[in-house]
Amino acid sequence: MDAYKRVGEAINEADNIIRTLPEDEQSEHLRGLGDMMGHLWFKLQLPVVREHRDLDPDGDRFQRAPKQN
């Protein structure tokens, strides 16, 4: 999962750069970056996390847990 961490850092850097663009140019670039993030998660990382829950970079935050009263 170290590779995903490095990709995440690059995505964060790209986001910071995109946000320095004029506002009318940001939207298209942010949409593309978001699409890329979605593909990274749903097509690559999620299948691994489903099979190996201990590799989830977010820990149990998004795991379904029984509600406690």
Backbone hydrogen bonds, N-H to C=O, Kabsch-Sander energy under -0.5 kcal/mol:
donor,donor_aa,acceptor,acceptor_aa,energy
5,K,1,M,-1.8
6,R,2,D,-2.3
7,V,3,A,-2.2
8,G,4,Y,-2.6
9,E,5,K,-2.1
10,A,6,R,-2.0
11,I,7,V,-2.6
12,N,8,G,-2.4
13,E,9,E,-2.0
14,A,10,A,-2.6
15,D,11,I,-2.6
16,N,12,N,-2.2
17,I,13,E,-2.1
18,I,14,A,-2.9
19,R,15,D,-2.1
20,T,17,I,-1.7
21,L,18,I,-1.8
25,E,22,P,-2.2
26,Q,22,P,-1.1
27,S,23,E,-0.8
29,H,25,E,-1.1
30,L,26,Q,-3.1
31,R,27,S,-2.4
32,G,28,E,-2.0
33,L,29,H,-2.3
34,G,30,L,-2.6
35,D,31,R,-2.5
36,M,32,G,-2.2
37,M,33,L,-2.2
38,G,34,G,-2.4
39,H,35,D,-2.4
40,L,36,M,-2.5
41,W,37,M,-2.4
42,F,38,G,-2.9
43,K,39,H,-2.2
44,L,39,H,-0.7
44,L,40,L,-1.0
45,Q,40,L,-2.4
46,L,41,W,-3.6
48,V,44,L,-0.8
49,V,45,Q,-2.5
50,R,46,L,-2.9
51,E,47,P,-1.4
52,H,48,V,-2.4
55,L,52,H,-2.5
56,D,53,R,-1.7
59,G,56,D,-1.9
61,R,58,D,-1.7
63,Q,60,D,-1.2
